[in-house]
Amino acid sequence: MNLTIEIENKEDLPFITKLLESLKGVKILDKNYSTDIDDSLPKNVQEALEKYAANLTEEDCISKEEFFQFIDDEICKLDSQK
C-alpha cells in the first residue's frame, strides 16, 4: 500500500518522518520532499499558487486514467493532421 501525506507545517516533517519510520513494515520510499514553493518566484505568485491550491476540489482534478486518455486523444488529433 502506498500513502501520500501532505503536511502544512514543514517544521513537523522530521517528527512525522521519524514517527512513520518507527512503525513496523513502513518504508519511506521518496525522501525528495517538496517543502516550499520555489523561492525564486515573486511573493505575489507564491501567494496566488497557494490560494489556488487551497481552493482545489475533487471536481478540479482528473484521474491518472483520464489524464492518459486525454494524452492519447491529443496524439490521435496530431497524427490525423499529417
Jmol script that loads the backbone (N, CA, C; Angstrom):
load data "model"
ATOM      1  N   MET A   1       0.847  -1.166   0.000  1.00  0.00           N
ATOM      2  CA  MET A   1       0.000   0.000   0.000  1.00  0.00           C
ATOM      3  C   MET A   1       0.896   1.233   0.000  1.00  0.00           C
ATOM      4  N   ASN A   2       0.550   2.198  -0.819  1.00  0.00           N
ATOM      5  CA  ASN A   2       1.266   3.467  -0.851  1.00  0.00           C
ATOM      6  C   ASN A   2       0.399   4.543  -0.231  1.00  0.00           C
ATOM      7  N   LEU A   3       1.040   5.488   0.437  1.00  0.00           N
ATOM      8  CA  LEU A   3       0.335   6.557   1.119  1.00  0.00           C
ATOM      9  C   LEU A   3       1.053   7.866   0.844  1.00  0.00           C
ATOM     10  N   THR A   4       0.303   8.876   0.483  1.00  0.00           N
ATOM     11  CA  THR A   4       0.863  10.210   0.291  1.00  0.00           C
ATOM     12  C   THR A   4       0.325  11.094   1.401  1.00  0.00           C
ATOM     13  N   ILE A   5       1.215  11.836   2.029  1.00  0.00           N
ATOM     14  CA  ILE A   5       0.820  12.705   3.133  1.00  0.00           C
ATOM     15  C   ILE A   5       1.230  14.131   2.803  1.00  0.00           C
ATOM     16  N   GLU A   6       0.304  15.058   2.985  1.00  0.00           N
ATOM     17  CA  GLU A   6       0.613  16.474   2.838  1.00  0.00           C
ATOM     18  C   GLU A   6       0.646  17.090   4.224  1.00  0.00           C
ATOM     19  N   ILE A   7       1.727  17.785   4.517  1.00  0.00           N
ATOM     20  CA  ILE A   7       1.894  18.418   5.823  1.00  0.00           C
ATOM     21  C   ILE A   7       1.980  19.923   5.602  1.00  0.00           C
ATOM     22  N   GLU A   8       1.087  20.661   6.243  1.00  0.00           N
ATOM     23  CA  GLU A   8       1.073  22.111   6.072  1.00  0.00           C
ATOM     24  C   GLU A   8       2.223  22.791   6.805  1.00  0.00           C
ATOM     25  N   ASN A   9       2.616  22.254   7.941  1.00  0.00           N
ATOM     26  CA  ASN A   9       3.671  22.867   8.737  1.00  0.00           C
ATOM     27  C   ASN A   9       4.965  22.092   8.506  1.00  0.00           C
ATOM     28  N   LYS A  10       5.885  22.659   7.716  1.00  0.00           N
ATOM     29  CA  LYS A  10       7.098  21.932   7.343  1.00  0.00           C
ATOM     30  C   LYS A  10       7.985  21.605   8.541  1.00  0.00           C
ATOM     31  N   GLU A  11       7.809  22.313   9.640  1.00  0.00           N
ATOM     32  CA  GLU A  11       8.595  22.015  10.834  1.00  0.00           C
ATOM     33  C   GLU A  11       8.221  20.654  11.423  1.00  0.00           C
ATOM     34  N   ASP A  12       7.026  20.152  11.093  1.00  0.00           N
ATOM     35  CA  ASP A  12       6.580  18.850  11.586  1.00  0.00           C
ATOM     36  C   ASP A  12       7.153  17.685  10.782  1.00  0.00           C
ATOM     37  N   LEU A  13       7.748  17.967   9.631  1.00  0.00           N
ATOM     38  CA  LEU A  13       8.214  16.904   8.742  1.00  0.00           C
ATOM     39  C   LEU A  13       9.189  15.934   9.405  1.00  0.00           C
ATOM     40  N   PRO A  14      10.232  16.395  10.098  1.00  0.00           N
ATOM     41  CA  PRO A  14      11.145  15.428  10.726  1.00  0.00           C
ATOM     42  C   PRO A  14      10.439  14.533  11.748  1.00  0.00           C
ATOM     43  N   PHE A  15       9.536  15.112  12.524  1.00  0.00           N
ATOM     44  CA  PHE A  15       8.800  14.326  13.516  1.00  0.00           C
ATOM     45  C   PHE A  15       7.926  13.275  12.843  1.00  0.00           C
ATOM     46  N   ILE A  16       7.182  13.683  11.820  1.00  0.00           N
ATOM     47  CA  ILE A  16       6.288  12.758  11.113  1.00  0.00           C
ATOM     48  C   ILE A  16       7.099  11.650  10.449  1.00  0.00           C
ATOM     49  N   THR A  17       8.215  12.014   9.830  1.00  0.00           N
ATOM     50  CA  THR A  17       9.071  11.018   9.179  1.00  0.00           C
ATOM     51  C   THR A  17       9.589  10.007  10.190  1.00  0.00           C
ATOM     52  N   LYS A  18      10.087  10.504  11.318  1.00  0.00           N
ATOM     53  CA  LYS A  18      10.604   9.612  12.361  1.00  0.00           C
ATOM     54  C   LYS A  18       9.493   8.709  12.900  1.00  0.00           C
ATOM     55  N   LEU A  19       8.319   9.279  13.102  1.00  0.00           N
ATOM     56  CA  LEU A  19       7.180   8.509  13.598  1.00  0.00           C
ATOM     57  C   LEU A  19       6.816   7.391  12.625  1.00  0.00           C
ATOM     58  N   LEU A  20       6.712   7.721  11.353  1.00  0.00           N
ATOM     59  CA  LEU A  20       6.348   6.718  10.354  1.00  0.00           C
ATOM     60  C   LEU A  20       7.409   5.629  10.230  1.00  0.00           C
ATOM     61  N   GLU A  21       8.676   6.034  10.246  1.00  0.00           N
ATOM     62  CA  GLU A  21       9.753   5.055  10.115  1.00  0.00           C
ATOM     63  C   GLU A  21       9.827   4.121  11.317  1.00  0.00           C
ATOM     64  N   SER A  22       9.277   4.547  12.458  1.00  0.00           N
ATOM     65  CA  SER A  22       9.304   3.691  13.643  1.00  0.00           C
ATOM     66  C   SER A  22       8.235   2.598  13.600  1.00  0.00           C
ATOM     67  N   LEU A  23       7.271   2.724  12.696  1.00  0.00           N
ATOM     68  CA  LEU A  23       6.223   1.714  12.571  1.00  0.00           C
ATOM     69  C   LEU A  23       6.755   0.492  11.829  1.00  0.00           C
ATOM     70  N   LYS A  24       6.396  -0.670  12.310  1.00  0.00           N
ATOM     71  CA  LYS A  24       6.855  -1.919  11.705  1.00  0.00           C
ATOM     72  C   LYS A  24       6.330  -2.036  10.272  1.00  0.00           C
ATOM     73  N   GLY A  25       7.237  -2.306   9.349  1.00  0.00           N
ATOM     74  CA  GLY A  25       6.856  -2.523   7.960  1.00  0.00           C
ATOM     75  C   GLY A  25       6.741  -1.268   7.118  1.00  0.00           C
ATOM     76  N   VAL A  26       6.963  -0.102   7.707  1.00  0.00           N
ATOM     77  CA  VAL A  26       6.848   1.145   6.951  1.00  0.00           C
ATOM     78  C   VAL A  26       8.201   1.508   6.362  1.00  0.00           C
ATOM     79  N   LYS A  27       8.194   1.831   5.080  1.00  0.00           N
ATOM     80  CA  LYS A  27       9.405   2.273   4.393  1.00  0.00           C
ATOM     81  C   LYS A  27       9.114   3.626   3.766  1.00  0.00           C
ATOM     82  N   ILE A  28      10.026   4.551   3.935  1.00  0.00           N
ATOM     83  CA  ILE A  28       9.908   5.849   3.286  1.00  0.00           C
ATOM     84  C   ILE A  28      10.644   5.713   1.954  1.00  0.00           C
ATOM     85  N   LEU A  29       9.880   5.680   0.859  1.00  0.00           N
ATOM     86  CA  LEU A  29      10.469   5.432  -0.448  1.00  0.00           C
ATOM     87  C   LEU A  29      10.995   6.690  -1.110  1.00  0.00           C
ATOM     88  N   ASP A  30      10.335   7.806  -0.882  1.00  0.00           N
ATOM     89  CA  ASP A  30      10.720   9.041  -1.551  1.00  0.00           C
ATOM     90  C   ASP A  30      11.084  10.075  -0.503  1.00  0.00           C
ATOM     91  N   LYS A  31      12.358  10.383  -0.411  1.00  0.00           N
ATOM     92  CA  LYS A  31      12.792  11.379   0.565  1.00  0.00           C
ATOM     93  C   LYS A  31      13.056  12.721  -0.097  1.00  0.00           C
ATOM     94  N   ASN A  32      12.583  12.889  -1.324  1.00  0.00           N
ATOM     95  CA  ASN A  32      12.706  14.173  -2.016  1.00  0.00           C
ATOM     96  C   ASN A  32      11.482  15.009  -1.687  1.00  0.00           C
ATOM     97  N   TYR A  33      11.452  15.519  -0.495  1.00  0.00           N
ATOM     98  CA  TYR A  33      10.286  16.254  -0.035  1.00  0.00           C
ATOM     99  C   TYR A  33      10.292  17.654  -0.615  1.00  0.00           C
ATOM    100  N   SER A  34       9.145  18.066  -1.066  1.00  0.00           N
ATOM    101  CA  SER A  34       8.971  19.435  -1.524  1.00  0.00           C
ATOM    102  C   SER A  34       8.296  20.192  -0.393  1.00  0.00           C
ATOM    103  N   THR A  35       9.051  21.048   0.263  1.00  0.00           N
ATOM    104  CA  THR A  35       8.509  21.720   1.438  1.00  0.00           C
ATOM    105  C   THR A  35       8.070  23.145   1.158  1.00  0.00           C
ATOM    106  N   ASP A  36       8.526  23.707   0.072  1.00  0.00           N
ATOM    107  CA  ASP A  36       8.181  25.088  -0.237  1.00  0.00           C
ATOM    108  C   ASP A  36       7.943  25.241  -1.721  1.00  0.00           C
ATOM    109  N   ILE A  37       7.212  26.275  -2.037  1.00  0.00           N
ATOM    110  CA  ILE A  37       7.115  26.682  -3.428  1.00  0.00           C
ATOM    111  C   ILE A  37       8.455  27.320  -3.770  1.00  0.00           C
ATOM    112  N   ASP A  38       8.841  27.243  -5.004  1.00  0.00           N
ATOM    113  CA  ASP A  38      10.120  27.786  -5.467  1.00  0.00           C
ATOM    114  C   ASP A  38      10.343  29.197  -4.924  1.00  0.00           C
ATOM    115  N   ASP A  39      11.428  29.370  -4.172  1.00  0.00           N
ATOM    116  CA  ASP A  39      11.730  30.669  -3.565  1.00  0.00           C
ATOM    117  C   ASP A  39      12.080  31.739  -4.588  1.00  0.00           C
ATOM    118  N   SER A  40      12.384  31.326  -5.815  1.00  0.00           N
ATOM    119  CA  SER A  40      12.728  32.316  -6.832  1.00  0.00           C
ATOM    120  C   SER A  40      11.483  32.992  -7.415  1.00  0.00           C
ATOM    121  N   LEU A  41      10.308  32.448  -7.114  1.00  0.00           N
ATOM    122  CA  LEU A  41       9.072  33.063  -7.597  1.00  0.00           C
ATOM    123  C   LEU A  41       8.766  34.317  -6.794  1.00  0.00           C
ATOM    124  N   PRO A  42       8.212  35.325  -7.440  1.00  0.00           N
ATOM    125  CA  PRO A  42       7.803  36.519  -6.691  1.00  0.00           C
ATOM    126  C   PRO A  42       6.756  36.162  -5.634  1.00  0.00           C
ATOM    127  N   LYS A  43       6.743  36.913  -4.557  1.00  0.00           N
ATOM    128  CA  LYS A  43       5.849  36.644  -3.426  1.00  0.00           C
ATOM    129  C   LYS A  43       4.384  36.592  -3.859  1.00  0.00           C
ATOM    130  N   ASN A  44       3.964  37.510  -4.746  1.00  0.00           N
ATOM    131  CA  ASN A  44       2.559  37.526  -5.169  1.00  0.00           C
ATOM    132  C   ASN A  44       2.199  36.273  -5.969  1.00  0.00           C
ATOM    133  N   VAL A  45       3.160  35.722  -6.716  1.00  0.00           N
ATOM    134  CA  VAL A  45       2.908  34.490  -7.467  1.00  0.00           C
ATOM    135  C   VAL A  45       2.794  33.317  -6.495  1.00  0.00           C
ATOM    136  N   GLN A  46       3.679  33.270  -5.502  1.00  0.00           N
ATOM    137  CA  GLN A  46       3.605  32.219  -4.483  1.00  0.00           C
ATOM    138  C   GLN A  46       2.256  32.249  -3.778  1.00  0.00           C
ATOM    139  N   GLU A  47       1.820  33.442  -3.396  1.00  0.00           N
ATOM    140  CA  GLU A  47       0.538  33.571  -2.695  1.00  0.00           C
ATOM    141  C   GLU A  47      -0.625  33.141  -3.581  1.00  0.00           C
ATOM    142  N   ALA A  48      -0.560  33.498  -4.861  1.00  0.00           N
ATOM    143  CA  ALA A  48      -1.625  33.108  -5.790  1.00  0.00           C
ATOM    144  C   ALA A  48      -1.664  31.591  -5.958  1.00  0.00           C
ATOM    145  N   LEU A  49      -0.495  30.957  -6.052  1.00  0.00           N
ATOM    146  CA  LEU A  49      -0.445  29.498  -6.171  1.00  0.00           C
ATOM    147  C   LEU A  49      -0.983  28.818  -4.917  1.00  0.00           C
ATOM    148  N   GLU A  50      -0.611  29.339  -3.760  1.00  0.00           N
ATOM    149  CA  GLU A  50      -1.100  28.774  -2.504  1.00  0.00           C
ATOM    150  C   GLU A  50      -2.614  28.918  -2.390  1.00  0.00           C
ATOM    151  N   LYS A  51      -3.131  30.071  -2.793  1.00  0.00           N
ATOM    152  CA  LYS A  51      -4.583  30.303  -2.754  1.00  0.00           C
ATOM    153  C   LYS A  51      -5.291  29.348  -3.715  1.00  0.00           C
ATOM    154  N   TYR A  52      -4.730  29.205  -4.911  1.00  0.00           N
ATOM    155  CA  TYR A  52      -5.311  28.289  -5.900  1.00  0.00           C
ATOM    156  C   TYR A  52      -5.320  26.854  -5.366  1.00  0.00           C
ATOM    157  N   ALA A  53      -4.193  26.421  -4.815  1.00  0.00           N
ATOM    158  CA  ALA A  53      -4.087  25.053  -4.297  1.00  0.00           C
ATOM    159  C   ALA A  53      -5.057  24.820  -3.145  1.00  0.00           C
ATOM    160  N   ALA A  54      -5.229  25.818  -2.303  1.00  0.00           N
ATOM    161  CA  ALA A  54      -6.126  25.678  -1.152  1.00  0.00           C
ATOM    162  C   ALA A  54      -7.584  25.557  -1.582  1.00  0.00           C
ATOM    163  N   ASN A  55      -7.911  26.087  -2.755  1.00  0.00           N
ATOM    164  CA  ASN A  55      -9.294  26.078  -3.216  1.00  0.00           C
ATOM    165  C   ASN A  55      -9.617  24.948  -4.189  1.00  0.00           C
ATOM    166  N   LEU A  56      -8.630  24.101  -4.499  1.00  0.00           N
ATOM    167  CA  LEU A  56      -8.891  22.981  -5.403  1.00  0.00           C
ATOM    168  C   LEU A  56      -9.872  22.007  -4.761  1.00  0.00           C
ATOM    169  N   THR A  57     -10.762  21.499  -5.570  1.00  0.00           N
ATOM    170  CA  THR A  57     -11.700  20.483  -5.098  1.00  0.00           C
ATOM    171  C   THR A  57     -11.493  19.217  -5.917  1.00  0.00           C
ATOM    172  N   GLU A  58     -12.137  18.167  -5.516  1.00  0.00           N
ATOM    173  CA  GLU A  58     -12.048  16.900  -6.236  1.00  0.00           C
ATOM    174  C   GLU A  58     -12.522  17.064  -7.682  1.00  0.00           C
ATOM    175  N   GLU A  59     -13.497  17.941  -7.894  1.00  0.00           N
ATOM    176  CA  GLU A  59     -14.027  18.179  -9.242  1.00  0.00           C
ATOM    177  C   GLU A  59     -12.995  18.827 -10.161  1.00  0.00           C
ATOM    178  N   ASP A  60     -12.016  19.528  -9.579  1.00  0.00           N
ATOM    179  CA  ASP A  60     -10.986  20.204 -10.367  1.00  0.00           C
ATOM    180  C   ASP A  60      -9.904  19.244 -10.852  1.00  0.00           C
ATOM    181  N   CYS A  61      -9.867  18.060 -10.300  1.00  0.00           N
ATOM    182  CA  CYS A  61      -8.792  17.112 -10.591  1.00  0.00           C
ATOM    183  C   CYS A  61      -9.276  16.025 -11.542  1.00  0.00           C
ATOM    184  N   ILE A  62      -8.319  15.412 -12.226  1.00  0.00           N
ATOM    185  CA  ILE A  62      -8.645  14.268 -13.070  1.00  0.00           C
ATOM    186  C   ILE A  62      -7.815  13.081 -12.603  1.00  0.00           C
ATOM    187  N   SER A  63      -8.298  11.911 -12.909  1.00  0.00           N
ATOM    188  CA  SER A  63      -7.579  10.702 -12.519  1.00  0.00           C
ATOM    189  C   SER A  63      -6.417  10.463 -13.469  1.00  0.00           C
ATOM    190  N   LYS A  64      -5.553   9.565 -13.074  1.00  0.00           N
ATOM    191  CA  LYS A  64      -4.426   9.181 -13.917  1.00  0.00           C
ATOM    192  C   LYS A  64      -4.936   8.625 -15.247  1.00  0.00           C
ATOM    193  N   GLU A  65      -5.985   7.816 -15.174  1.00  0.00           N
ATOM    194  CA  GLU A  65      -6.554   7.224 -16.381  1.00  0.00           C
ATOM    195  C   GLU A  65      -7.126   8.295 -17.306  1.00  0.00           C
ATOM    196  N   GLU A  66      -7.825   9.282 -16.732  1.00  0.00           N
ATOM    197  CA  GLU A  66      -8.378  10.375 -17.539  1.00  0.00           C
ATOM    198  C   GLU A  66      -7.264  11.189 -18.192  1.00  0.00           C
ATOM    199  N   PHE A  67      -6.186  11.403 -17.452  1.00  0.00           N
ATOM    200  CA  PHE A  67      -5.051  12.147 -17.989  1.00  0.00           C
ATOM    201  C   PHE A  67      -4.463  11.428 -19.198  1.00  0.00           C
ATOM    202  N   PHE A  68      -4.205  10.123 -19.045  1.00  0.00           N
ATOM    203  CA  PHE A  68      -3.610   9.375 -20.148  1.00  0.00           C
ATOM    204  C   PHE A  68      -4.568   9.252 -21.335  1.00  0.00           C
ATOM    205  N   GLN A  69      -5.859   9.178 -21.074  1.00  0.00           N
ATOM    206  CA  GLN A  69      -6.831   9.155 -22.165  1.00  0.00           C
ATOM    207  C   GLN A  69      -6.798  10.478 -22.926  1.00  0.00           C
ATOM    208  N   PHE A  70      -6.700  11.579 -22.194  1.00  0.00           N
ATOM    209  CA  PHE A  70      -6.598  12.897 -22.823  1.00  0.00           C
ATOM    210  C   PHE A  70      -5.349  12.972 -23.704  1.00  0.00           C
ATOM    211  N   ILE A  71      -4.227  12.490 -23.184  1.00  0.00           N
ATOM    212  CA  ILE A  71      -2.977  12.498 -23.952  1.00  0.00           C
ATOM    213  C   ILE A  71      -3.126  11.658 -25.216  1.00  0.00           C
ATOM    214  N   ASP A  72      -3.709  10.475 -25.085  1.00  0.00           N
ATOM    215  CA  ASP A  72      -3.931   9.609 -26.252  1.00  0.00           C
ATOM    216  C   ASP A  72      -4.804  10.309 -27.293  1.00  0.00           C
ATOM    217  N   ASP A  73      -5.862  10.972 -26.835  1.00  0.00           N
ATOM    218  CA  ASP A  73      -6.751  11.689 -27.757  1.00  0.00           C
ATOM    219  C   ASP A  73      -6.010  12.808 -28.484  1.00  0.00           C
ATOM    220  N   GLU A  74      -5.185  13.538 -27.755  1.00  0.00           N
ATOM    221  CA  GLU A  74      -4.431  14.634 -28.372  1.00  0.00           C
ATOM    222  C   GLU A  74      -3.411  14.105 -29.378  1.00  0.00           C
ATOM    223  N   ILE A  75      -2.784  12.989 -29.069  1.00  0.00           N
ATOM    224  CA  ILE A  75      -1.836  12.378 -30.008  1.00  0.00           C
ATOM    225  C   ILE A  75      -2.563  11.966 -31.286  1.00  0.00           C
ATOM    226  N   CYS A  76      -3.742  11.391 -31.129  1.00  0.00           N
ATOM    227  CA  CYS A  76      -4.537  10.997 -32.302  1.00  0.00           C
ATOM    228  C   CYS A  76      -4.890  12.220 -33.153  1.00  0.00           C
ATOM    229  N   LYS A  77      -5.258  13.314 -32.500  1.00  0.00           N
ATOM    230  CA  LYS A  77      -5.578  14.542 -33.235  1.00  0.00           C
ATOM    231  C   LYS A  77      -4.364  15.032 -34.020  1.00  0.00           C
ATOM    232  N   LEU A  78      -3.203  15.013 -33.381  1.00  0.00           N
ATOM    233  CA  LEU A  78      -1.983  15.460 -34.057  1.00  0.00           C
ATOM    234  C   LEU A  78      -1.625  14.537 -35.217  1.00  0.00           C
ATOM    235  N   ASP A  79      -1.763  13.233 -35.006  1.00  0.00           N
ATOM    236  CA  ASP A  79      -1.445  12.277 -36.065  1.00  0.00           C
ATOM    237  C   ASP A  79      -2.390  12.414 -37.253  1.00  0.00           C
ATOM    238  N   SER A  80      -3.638  12.751 -36.989  1.00  0.00           N
ATOM    239  CA  SER A  80      -4.614  12.856 -38.077  1.00  0.00           C
ATOM    240  C   SER A  80      -4.399  14.117 -38.921  1.00  0.00           C
ATOM    241  N   GLN A  81      -3.632  15.068 -38.419  1.00  0.00           N
ATOM    242  CA  GLN A  81      -3.359  16.293 -39.169  1.00  0.00           C
ATOM    243  C   GLN A  81      -2.256  16.104 -40.203  1.00  0.00           C
ATOM    244  N   LYS A  82      -1.511  15.025 -40.096  1.00  0.00           N
ATOM    245  CA  LYS A  82      -0.381  14.795 -41.013  1.00  0.00           C
ATOM    246  C   LYS A  82      -0.849  14.385 -42.376  1.00  0.00           C
TER     247      LYS A  82
END
end "model"
wireframe off; spacefill off
backbone 0.3
color backbone group
